[in-house]
Amino acid sequence: MPTSLDGRSTPIRSPEALGRAVRAARVEAGLTQAELAERTRANRYAIHTLEAGNETRAVELIFDALAALGLELAIRPRGQA
């Protein structure tokens, strides 16, 4: 699985894959976890938890609902089809 957002759509099928994609995009943007947290009005621990691929109830619910509907999440740079 690609670790950077190079213009391709990246399928996300687990909290771990989501965390890797968020971390890769953050690093590519040159942001620290603290800077991303500030931009998202979260705290650094929340960003760390997301990037670590930890299953929070909200993330678990998203993946459960997508699986039940036969869907998958894909990440790509905004504005690209």
ZADREN-559432 format. One record per atom (N, C-alpha, C, CB): residue number from 1; x, z, y; atom name. Coordinates in steps of 0.2 Angstrom, whole numbers. Atoms other than C-alpha are relative to their C-alpha. Glycine has a CB too. Layout:
# residues N
balo pos NUM x X z Z y Y site CA .
...
//
This chain:
# residues 81
balo pos 1 x 4 z 0 y -6 site N .
balo pos 1 x 0 z 0 y 0 site CA .
balo pos 1 x 4 z 0 y 6 site C .
balo pos 1 x -5 z 6 y 0 site CB .
balo pos 2 x -4 z 0 y -6 site N .
balo pos 2 x 7 z -4 y 17 site CA .
balo pos 2 x 0 z 6 y 4 site C .
balo pos 2 x -2 z -6 y 5 site CB .
balo pos 3 x 0 z -6 y -4 site N .
balo pos 3 x 12 z 10 y 28 site CA .
balo pos 3 x 0 z -1 y 7 site C .
balo pos 3 x 6 z 4 y -2 site CB .
balo pos 4 x 1 z 1 y -8 site N .
balo pos 4 x 11 z 2 y 45 site CA .
balo pos 4 x -6 z -5 y 0 site C .
balo pos 4 x 6 z -3 y 3 site CB .
balo pos 5 x 5 z 4 y -2 site N .
balo pos 5 x -3 z -7 y 53 site CA .
balo pos 5 x 2 z -7 y 3 site C .
balo pos 5 x -5 z 3 y 5 site CB .
balo pos 6 x -3 z 7 y -3 site N .
balo pos 6 x 4 z -25 y 54 site CA .
balo pos 6 x -4 z -5 y 1 site C .
balo pos 6 x 5 z -2 y -6 site CB .
balo pos 7 x 4 z 5 y -2 site N .
balo pos 7 x -11 z -34 y 58 site CA .
balo pos 7 x -5 z -1 y -6 site C .
balo pos 7 x 3 z -6 y 2 site CB .
balo pos 8 x 4 z 0 y 6 site N .
balo pos 8 x -18 z -33 y 40 site CA .
balo pos 8 x -5 z 5 y -1 site C .
balo pos 8 x 4 z -1 y -6 site CB .
balo pos 9 x 4 z -5 y 1 site N .
balo pos 9 x -33 z -24 y 35 site CA .
balo pos 9 x 2 z 4 y -6 site C .
balo pos 9 x -7 z -2 y -2 site CB .
balo pos 10 x -3 z -4 y 5 site N .
balo pos 10 x -28 z -9 y 24 site CA .
balo pos 10 x -6 z 4 y -3 site C .
balo pos 10 x 5 z 5 y 3 site CB .
balo pos 11 x 5 z -4 y 3 site N .
balo pos 11 x -40 z -2 y 11 site CA .
balo pos 11 x 1 z 7 y -1 site C .
balo pos 11 x -2 z -3 y -7 site CB .
balo pos 12 x -1 z -8 y 1 site N .
balo pos 12 x -42 z 17 y 11 site CA .
balo pos 12 x -5 z 2 y -5 site C .
balo pos 12 x -1 z 3 y 7 site CB .
balo pos 13 x 4 z -2 y 6 site N .
balo pos 13 x -49 z 24 y -5 site CA .
balo pos 13 x 0 z 7 y -1 site C .
balo pos 13 x 1 z -4 y -6 site CB .
balo pos 14 x -1 z -7 y 2 site N .
balo pos 14 x -44 z 42 y -4 site CA .
balo pos 14 x 3 z 4 y 7 site C .
balo pos 14 x 6 z 1 y -5 site CB .
balo pos 15 x -2 z -4 y -6 site N .
balo pos 15 x -40 z 56 y 9 site CA .
balo pos 15 x 8 z -1 y 1 site C .
balo pos 15 x -2 z 7 y -1 site CB .
balo pos 16 x -8 z 1 y -1 site N .
balo pos 16 x -21 z 54 y 5 site CA .
balo pos 16 x 1 z -7 y 3 site C .
balo pos 16 x 3 z 0 y -7 site CB .
balo pos 17 x -1 z 7 y -3 site N .
balo pos 17 x -22 z 35 y 9 site CA .
balo pos 17 x -2 z 0 y 8 site C .
balo pos 17 x -4 z -5 y -3 site CB .
balo pos 18 x 2 z 0 y -7 site N .
balo pos 18 x -31 z 39 y 25 site CA .
balo pos 18 x 5 z 4 y 4 site C .
balo pos 18 x -7 z 4 y 1 site CB .
balo pos 19 x -5 z -4 y -4 site N .
balo pos 19 x -18 z 52 y 30 site CA .
balo pos 19 x 6 z -4 y 1 site C .
balo pos 19 x 2 z 6 y -4 site CB .
balo pos 20 x -6 z 4 y 0 site N .
balo pos 20 x -4 z 40 y 26 site CA .
balo pos 20 x -1 z -5 y 6 site C .
balo pos 20 x 2 z -4 y -6 site CB .
balo pos 21 x 1 z 5 y -5 site N .
balo pos 21 x -12 z 27 y 37 site CA .
balo pos 21 x 0 z 3 y 7 site C .
balo pos 21 x -7 z -4 y -1 site CB .
balo pos 22 x 0 z -3 y -7 site N .
balo pos 22 x -15 z 39 y 52 site CA .
balo pos 22 x 7 z 2 y 2 site C .
balo pos 22 x -4 z 6 y 0 site CB .
balo pos 23 x -7 z -2 y -2 site N .
balo pos 23 x 3 z 45 y 51 site CA .
balo pos 23 x 4 z -6 y 2 site C .
balo pos 23 x 3 z 4 y -6 site CB .
balo pos 24 x -4 z 6 y -1 site N .
balo pos 24 x 10 z 27 y 50 site CA .
balo pos 24 x -2 z -2 y 7 site C .
balo pos 24 x -2 z -5 y -5 site CB .
balo pos 25 x 3 z 3 y -6 site N .
balo pos 25 x -1 z 22 y 65 site CA .
balo pos 25 x 3 z 5 y 6 site C .
balo pos 25 x -7 z 0 y 1 site CB .
balo pos 26 x -2 z -5 y -5 site N .
balo pos 26 x 4 z 38 y 75 site CA .
balo pos 26 x 8 z -1 y 1 site C .
balo pos 26 x -1 z 7 y -2 site CB .
balo pos 27 x -7 z 1 y 0 site N .
balo pos 27 x 23 z 35 y 71 site CA .
balo pos 27 x 1 z -6 y 4 site C .
balo pos 27 x 3 z 0 y -7 site CB .
balo pos 28 x 0 z 6 y -3 site N .
balo pos 28 x 21 z 17 y 76 site CA .
balo pos 28 x -1 z 0 y 7 site C .
balo pos 28 x -4 z -5 y -4 site CB .
balo pos 29 x 2 z -1 y -7 site N .
balo pos 29 x 13 z 22 y 92 site CA .
balo pos 29 x 5 z 4 y 4 site C .
balo pos 29 x -7 z 3 y 1 site CB .
balo pos 30 x -5 z -5 y -4 site N .
balo pos 30 x 28 z 34 y 96 site CA .
balo pos 30 x -3 z 6 y 2 site C .
balo pos 30 x 3 z -4 y 5 site CB .
balo pos 31 x 3 z -6 y -2 site N .
balo pos 31 x 17 z 49 y 96 site CA .
balo pos 31 x 2 z 6 y -4 site C .
balo pos 31 x -8 z 0 y 0 site CB .
balo pos 32 x -1 z -6 y 4 site N .
balo pos 32 x 20 z 67 y 90 site CA .
balo pos 32 x -7 z 2 y -2 site C .
balo pos 32 x 4 z 5 y 4 site CB .
balo pos 33 x 6 z -3 y 2 site N .
balo pos 33 x 7 z 76 y 81 site CA .
balo pos 33 x -4 z 4 y 6 site C .
balo pos 33 x 0 z 5 y -6 site CB .
balo pos 34 x 3 z -4 y -6 site N .
balo pos 34 x 4 z 87 y 96 site CA .
balo pos 34 x -3 z -5 y 5 site C .
balo pos 34 x 6 z 4 y 4 site CB .
balo pos 35 x 3 z 5 y -4 site N .
balo pos 35 x 2 z 72 y 107 site CA .
balo pos 35 x -6 z -4 y -2 site C .
balo pos 35 x 5 z -6 y 2 site CB .
balo pos 36 x 7 z 3 y 2 site N .
balo pos 36 x -11 z 64 y 96 site CA .
balo pos 36 x -5 z 5 y 0 site C .
balo pos 36 x 2 z -2 y -8 site CB .
balo pos 37 x 5 z -6 y -1 site N .
balo pos 37 x -20 z 81 y 95 site CA .
balo pos 37 x -2 z 0 y 7 site C .
balo pos 37 x 3 z 6 y -2 site CB .
balo pos 38 x 3 z 0 y -7 site N .
balo pos 38 x -21 z 81 y 114 site CA .
balo pos 38 x -4 z -6 y 1 site C .
balo pos 38 x 6 z 0 y 5 site CB .
balo pos 39 x 4 z 5 y -1 site N .
balo pos 39 x -27 z 64 y 114 site CA .
balo pos 39 x -7 z 0 y -3 site C .
balo pos 39 x 3 z -7 y -2 site CB .
balo pos 40 x 7 z -1 y 4 site N .
balo pos 40 x -41 z 68 y 101 site CA .
balo pos 40 x -3 z 6 y 1 site C .
balo pos 40 x 2 z -1 y -7 site CB .
balo pos 41 x 3 z -7 y -1 site N .
balo pos 41 x -45 z 85 y 108 site CA .
balo pos 41 x -1 z 4 y -6 site C .
balo pos 41 x -7 z -1 y 3 site CB .
balo pos 42 x 0 z -4 y 6 site N .
balo pos 42 x -40 z 93 y 92 site CA .
balo pos 42 x 6 z 4 y 1 site C .
balo pos 42 x 0 z -5 y -7 site CB .
balo pos 43 x -6 z -3 y 0 site N .
balo pos 43 x -26 z 104 y 88 site CA .
balo pos 43 x 5 z -3 y -5 site C .
balo pos 43 x -1 z 8 y -2 site CB .
balo pos 44 x -5 z 3 y 4 site N .
balo pos 44 x -9 z 100 y 80 site CA .
balo pos 44 x -1 z 1 y -8 site C .
balo pos 44 x 7 z 2 y 2 site CB .
balo pos 45 x 1 z -2 y 7 site N .
balo pos 45 x -14 z 109 y 63 site CA .
balo pos 45 x -6 z -5 y -2 site C .
balo pos 45 x -3 z 7 y 0 site CB .
balo pos 46 x 5 z 5 y 2 site N .
balo pos 46 x -30 z 97 y 62 site CA .
balo pos 46 x 3 z -7 y -2 site C .
balo pos 46 x -5 z -1 y 5 site CB .
balo pos 47 x -3 z 6 y 1 site N .
balo pos 47 x -19 z 82 y 64 site CA .
balo pos 47 x 5 z 0 y -7 site C .
balo pos 47 x 5 z -2 y 6 site CB .
balo pos 48 x -5 z -1 y 6 site N .
balo pos 48 x -6 z 89 y 51 site CA .
balo pos 48 x -5 z 0 y -6 site C .
balo pos 48 x 3 z 7 y 1 site CB .
balo pos 49 x 5 z 0 y 6 site N .
balo pos 49 x -21 z 92 y 39 site CA .
balo pos 49 x -2 z -7 y -2 site C .
balo pos 49 x -6 z 5 y 1 site CB .
balo pos 50 x 2 z 6 y 1 site N .
balo pos 50 x -27 z 75 y 41 site CA .
balo pos 50 x 5 z -5 y -3 site C .
balo pos 50 x -3 z -4 y 6 site CB .
balo pos 51 x -6 z 4 y 2 site N .
balo pos 51 x -10 z 67 y 39 site CA .
balo pos 51 x 2 z 2 y -7 site C .
balo pos 51 x 6 z 0 y 4 site CB .
balo pos 52 x -2 z -3 y 7 site N .
balo pos 52 x -7 z 78 y 23 site CA .
balo pos 52 x -5 z -3 y -5 site C .
balo pos 52 x 1 z 7 y 0 site CB .
balo pos 53 x 5 z 2 y 5 site N .
balo pos 53 x -22 z 70 y 15 site CA .
balo pos 53 x -4 z 5 y -3 site C .
balo pos 53 x 3 z -4 y -5 site CB .
balo pos 54 x 5 z -6 y 2 site N .
balo pos 54 x -31 z 87 y 13 site CA .
balo pos 54 x -7 z -2 y 1 site C .
balo pos 54 x 2 z 6 y 4 site CB .
balo pos 55 x 7 z 2 y 0 site N .
balo pos 55 x -49 z 85 y 8 site CA .
balo pos 55 x -4 z 6 y 4 site C .
balo pos 55 x -2 z 0 y -7 site CB .
balo pos 56 x 5 z -4 y -4 site N .
balo pos 56 x -60 z 93 y 22 site CA .
balo pos 56 x -7 z -2 y -3 site C .
balo pos 56 x 1 z 0 y 8 site CB .
balo pos 57 x 6 z 2 y 2 site N .
balo pos 57 x -78 z 93 y 18 site CA .
balo pos 57 x -3 z -6 y 4 site C .
balo pos 57 x -5 z 6 y 2 site CB .
balo pos 58 x 2 z 6 y -3 site N .
balo pos 58 x -81 z 80 y 31 site CA .
balo pos 58 x 3 z -6 y -3 site C .
balo pos 58 x 2 z 0 y 8 site CB .
balo pos 59 x -3 z 6 y 3 site N .
balo pos 59 x -68 z 68 y 24 site CA .
balo pos 59 x -3 z -1 y -7 site C .
balo pos 59 x 8 z 1 y 0 site CB .
balo pos 60 x 2 z 0 y 7 site N .
balo pos 60 x -74 z 72 y 6 site CA .
balo pos 60 x -7 z -4 y 0 site C .
balo pos 60 x -1 z 7 y -3 site CB .
balo pos 61 x 7 z 2 y -1 site N .
balo pos 61 x -92 z 68 y 12 site CA .
balo pos 61 x 0 z -8 y 1 site C .
balo pos 61 x -4 z 3 y 5 site CB .
balo pos 62 x -1 z 7 y -1 site N .
balo pos 62 x -86 z 51 y 19 site CA .
balo pos 62 x 1 z -4 y -6 site C .
balo pos 62 x 5 z -1 y 6 site CB .
balo pos 63 x -2 z 4 y 6 site N .
balo pos 63 x -78 z 45 y 3 site CA .
balo pos 63 x -5 z 1 y -5 site C .
balo pos 63 x 7 z 3 y -2 site CB .
balo pos 64 x 6 z -1 y 5 site N .
balo pos 64 x -92 z 52 y -8 site CA .
balo pos 64 x -6 z -5 y 2 site C .
balo pos 64 x -3 z 7 y 0 site CB .
balo pos 65 x 6 z 5 y -2 site N .
balo pos 65 x -105 z 42 y 2 site CA .
balo pos 65 x 2 z -7 y 0 site C .
balo pos 65 x -2 z 1 y 8 site CB .
balo pos 66 x -3 z 7 y 0 site N .
balo pos 66 x -94 z 26 y 3 site CA .
balo pos 66 x 0 z -2 y -8 site C .
balo pos 66 x 7 z -1 y 3 site CB .
balo pos 67 x 0 z 2 y 7 site N .
balo pos 67 x -92 z 27 y -16 site CA .
balo pos 67 x -7 z -1 y -3 site C .
balo pos 67 x 4 z 6 y -4 site CB .
balo pos 68 x 7 z 0 y 3 site N .
balo pos 68 x -110 z 30 y -20 site CA .
balo pos 68 x -3 z -7 y 3 site C .
balo pos 68 x -4 z 6 y 3 site CB .
balo pos 69 x 3 z 6 y -3 site N .
balo pos 69 x -114 z 15 y -9 site CA .
balo pos 69 x 4 z -7 y -2 site C .
balo pos 69 x -1 z 0 y 7 site CB .
balo pos 70 x -4 z 5 y 2 site N .
balo pos 70 x -101 z 4 y -17 site CA .
balo pos 70 x 4 z -3 y 6 site C .
balo pos 70 x -4 z -5 y -3 site CB .
balo pos 71 x -4 z 2 y -6 site N .
balo pos 71 x -91 z 3 y 0 site CA .
balo pos 71 x 7 z 3 y 0 site C .
balo pos 71 x -4 z 1 y 6 site CB .
balo pos 72 x -7 z -3 y -1 site N .
balo pos 72 x -73 z 6 y 5 site CA .
balo pos 72 x 1 z 0 y 8 site C .
balo pos 72 x 5 z -4 y -4 site CB .
balo pos 73 x -3 z 0 y -6 site N .
balo pos 73 x -65 z 10 y 21 site CA .
balo pos 73 x 6 z -4 y 1 site C .
balo pos 73 x 1 z 8 y 3 site CB .
balo pos 74 x -6 z 4 y -1 site N .
balo pos 74 x -53 z -2 y 29 site CA .
balo pos 74 x 3 z 2 y 7 site C .
balo pos 74 x -1 z -7 y -1 site CB .
balo pos 75 x -3 z -1 y -6 site N .
balo pos 75 x -41 z 1 y 43 site CA .
balo pos 75 x 4 z -6 y 3 site C .
balo pos 75 x 5 z 7 y 0 site CB .
balo pos 76 x -3 z 5 y -3 site N .
balo pos 76 x -35 z -12 y 55 site CA .
balo pos 76 x 1 z 1 y 7 site C .
balo pos 76 x -3 z -7 y -2 site CB .
balo pos 77 x 0 z -1 y -7 site N .
balo pos 77 x -30 z -13 y 73 site CA .
balo pos 77 x -6 z -3 y 3 site C .
balo pos 77 x 6 z -4 y 3 site CB .
balo pos 78 x 7 z 2 y -4 site N .
balo pos 78 x -45 z -14 y 85 site CA .
balo pos 78 x 1 z -7 y 2 site C .
balo pos 78 x -1 z 5 y 5 site CB .
balo pos 79 x 0 z 7 y -3 site N .
balo pos 79 x -50 z -31 y 90 site CA .
balo pos 79 x 1 z -6 y -5 site C .
balo pos 79 x 4 z -1 y 6 site CB .
balo pos 80 x -2 z 5 y 5 site N .
balo pos 80 x -45 z -40 y 74 site CA .
balo pos 80 x -6 z 0 y -6 site C .
balo pos 80 x 7 z 2 y -4 site CB .
balo pos 81 x 5 z 0 y 6 site N .
balo pos 81 x -58 z -46 y 61 site CA .
balo pos 81 x 3 z 0 y -6 site C .
balo pos 81 x -3 z -7 y 1 site CB .
//
